[in-house]
Amino acid sequence: MTRRYYAPDLPPSGGLVPLSDEEASHAARVMRAKVGDVITLFDGCGHESESTIVSIDKRKCAVEAAAAVAIDREPKCRTHLGIALPKPERCKEMIERLTELGVRRVTPLVCQRTQRPPTDSLLTKLRRIVIESSKQCERNVLMKIDTPTSMEAFLAEPHTGVRWIAHPDGRPIQSLAAEIDAATSATALVGPEGGFSDEEVHSAIESGYEQVGLGTRIYRVETAACVMATHLAR
């Protein structure tokens, strides 16, 4: 059971912290927390604090926080994934896994074969999943989920480090261990069901992306994204 709660306004020197309504409800109704319980607060920016509950009811929870401490549990490689998101139910599980794997940022891509861009409602739910997954896996930095962008706009952005596009017949990812070990940042693209169009692959290669194959089988979007993230989670 998690005893971690998200407090974005965690005071650096400690002090009284009111939990958000959602976090207070989780503490009271789900965790059955009580006055005097020791919990951990984290701010989503890399800090946490060992804290003590000083008051709690069904809707409110106040916590006395100790001084915040920077604790780094992030992978060495800062990974940014551009993903043509799968259907909502599969997408939710994918976001859980990518959070656990330490992905720093996800940009939902709108590609030529994207059937339906993600709604604002879905993005709100996915960002809440990031918080819940971070509580469970003891990650102190929240994975960022951007607003959707077109493939063309994404390729026009400056990206440093290794740049890959997942596509069949590319260089096997298993052969890239040395480059992954040396990388401090990586940007990788995962296409929609049906894959990237030839035009999109060509544009990515012209923008400096290398075509990378993930194996002999064709994966669903969420599997491909997790395979990519797993190789980079070092």
C-alpha positions in Angstrom: 0.0 0.0 0.0 1.3 3.4 -0.9 1.8 6.0 1.7 2.9 8.6 -0.9 0.8 11.6 -1.8 1.3 14.3 -4.4 1.8 17.8 -3.1 2.9 20.1 -5.9 3.4 23.1 -3.5 5.7 21.2 -1.1 7.5 23.9 0.9 11.3 23.6 0.6 11.9 24.2 4.3 8.9 22.3 5.5 5.6 23.4 7.2 1.9 22.8 7.1 0.6 21.4 3.8 -3.1 20.9 3.0 -3.5 18.0 0.6 -5.7 18.5 -2.5 -9.3 17.2 -2.2 -8.4 14.2 -4.4 -5.4 13.3 -2.3 -7.2 13.9 1.0 -10.0 11.7 -0.1 -7.6 8.9 -1.0 -5.9 9.2 2.3 -9.1 9.1 4.3 -11.4 6.9 2.4 -9.0 4.4 0.7 -6.0 4.3 3.0 -7.9 4.9 6.2 -5.2 7.2 7.4 -5.4 8.9 10.8 -3.7 11.6 12.8 -0.2 10.8 13.6 0.4 8.6 10.6 3.8 9.2 8.8 3.5 9.6 5.1 5.7 10.8 2.2 4.8 13.8 0.1 6.4 14.4 -3.3 6.1 17.5 -5.5 6.5 15.9 -9.0 9.7 17.9 -9.6 12.2 15.7 -7.8 11.6 16.3 -4.1 10.0 14.4 -1.3 9.3 15.0 2.4 8.7 12.6 5.3 5.6 14.1 6.9 3.0 13.6 9.6 -0.8 13.9 9.4 -2.0 16.5 11.9 -5.7 16.6 10.9 -8.0 14.5 8.7 -11.6 14.0 7.8 -13.5 12.7 4.8 -12.7 15.7 2.7 -9.6 17.5 4.2 -6.2 16.4 5.3 -3.4 18.7 6.7 0.1 17.4 7.0 3.2 18.7 8.8 6.0 18.4 6.3 9.7 18.1 7.1 12.2 19.9 4.8 12.0 18.7 1.3 14.9 16.5 0.0 15.9 16.0 -3.6 15.9 12.3 -4.3 16.8 11.2 -7.9 15.3 8.0 -9.1 15.3 9.0 -12.8 17.1 7.0 -15.6 20.3 8.5 -16.9 18.7 9.0 -20.4 16.0 11.6 -20.6 13.5 10.0 -22.9 10.9 11.8 -25.0 8.4 9.7 -26.9 6.2 10.9 -29.7 3.4 8.4 -29.8 0.2 8.1 -32.0 -1.9 7.1 -29.0 -3.9 3.8 -29.0 -7.5 3.4 -28.0 -8.2 4.9 -24.5 -8.3 1.7 -22.4 -5.0 0.5 -23.9 -3.6 4.0 -23.7 -4.2 4.2 -19.9 -2.1 1.0 -19.2 0.6 2.2 -21.6 0.9 5.5 -19.6 1.2 3.6 -16.4 4.1 1.5 -17.8 5.9 4.5 -19.4 5.7 6.3 -16.0 7.2 3.3 -14.2 10.0 3.0 -16.9 11.1 6.6 -16.3 10.0 8.3 -19.6 10.4 12.0 -19.1 7.9 13.3 -21.7 5.2 12.0 -24.0 3.8 14.0 -27.0 0.6 12.6 -28.6 1.2 12.6 -32.3 -1.5 13.2 -34.9 -0.3 11.2 -38.0 -1.8 10.5 -41.4 -3.2 7.2 -40.2 -4.5 8.5 -36.8 -8.2 7.7 -36.6 -9.2 9.9 -33.8 -6.9 12.4 -31.8 -7.1 12.2 -28.0 -9.7 14.3 -26.4 -9.1 16.8 -23.6 -11.0 14.5 -21.2 -8.7 11.6 -22.0 -5.6 13.7 -21.5 -6.8 14.8 -18.1 -7.3 11.2 -17.1 -3.9 10.2 -18.4 -2.2 13.0 -16.4 -4.0 11.7 -13.3 -2.7 8.2 -14.1 0.8 9.6 -14.2 0.4 10.9 -10.6 -1.1 7.6 -9.3 1.6 5.5 -11.0 4.3 7.8 -9.6 2.9 7.3 -6.1 3.1 3.6 -6.6 6.6 3.3 -8.1 8.2 6.0 -5.9 9.0 8.2 -8.7 9.5 11.9 -7.7 9.4 13.5 -11.2 6.0 13.4 -13.0 6.1 12.4 -16.7 4.8 15.2 -18.8 2.0 14.6 -21.3 1.9 17.4 -23.9 -1.1 18.5 -26.0 -1.4 16.6 -29.3 0.7 17.8 -32.2 1.0 16.9 -35.8 3.9 14.8 -37.0 5.1 17.7 -39.1 5.2 20.1 -36.2 7.0 17.6 -34.0 9.7 17.0 -36.6 10.2 20.8 -36.8 11.1 21.0 -33.1 14.7 20.9 -32.0 15.5 17.6 -30.3 18.9 16.7 -28.9 20.5 13.3 -28.4 19.7 10.1 -30.3 16.6 10.3 -32.5 14.8 7.2 -33.7 11.6 6.3 -35.5 10.2 2.8 -34.9 9.6 1.2 -38.2 10.0 -2.4 -39.6 13.3 -3.1 -41.4 15.1 -0.5 -39.4 18.4 -1.1 -37.6 17.7 -3.7 -34.8 17.3 -1.9 -31.5 19.3 -4.8 -29.9 22.4 -3.6 -31.8 22.2 -0.1 -30.3 23.3 -0.9 -26.8 26.5 1.1 -27.0 24.7 4.2 -28.2 22.0 3.8 -25.6 24.7 3.5 -22.9 26.2 6.7 -24.0 23.0 8.7 -24.5 21.8 11.3 -22.0 18.7 12.2 -24.1 16.7 10.4 -26.7 13.6 11.2 -28.8 11.7 8.2 -30.3 8.6 8.1 -32.5 6.0 5.3 -32.4 3.3 5.4 -35.1 -0.4 4.5 -35.1 -2.1 1.2 -35.9 -1.1 0.7 -39.5 2.2 2.4 -38.9 3.7 5.6 -40.2 3.2 6.4 -43.9 6.1 6.3 -46.3 6.0 10.1 -46.5 6.2 10.4 -42.7 9.2 8.0 -42.5 11.0 9.9 -45.2 10.3 13.2 -43.4 11.6 11.8 -40.1 14.8 10.5 -41.8 15.4 13.9 -43.5 15.0 15.5 -40.0 17.8 13.4 -38.6 15.9 10.3 -37.2 17.2 6.8 -37.7 14.9 4.0 -38.6 14.9 1.4 -35.8 13.3 -2.0 -35.8 11.9 -3.5 -32.6 12.0 -7.2 -33.5 10.7 -9.7 -36.0 7.1 -9.3 -34.9 4.7 -6.3 -35.4 3.7 -4.8 -32.0 0.7 -2.9 -31.0 1.3 0.8 -30.3 1.4 0.4 -26.6 3.8 -2.6 -26.7 6.1 -0.8 -29.2 6.3 2.3 -26.9 7.1 0.1 -23.8 9.8 -1.8 -25.7 11.4 1.4 -26.8 11.2 2.8 -23.2 12.6 -0.4 -21.7 15.7 -0.2 -23.8 16.3 3.4 -22.8 15.5 3.0 -19.1 19.1 2.7 -17.8 
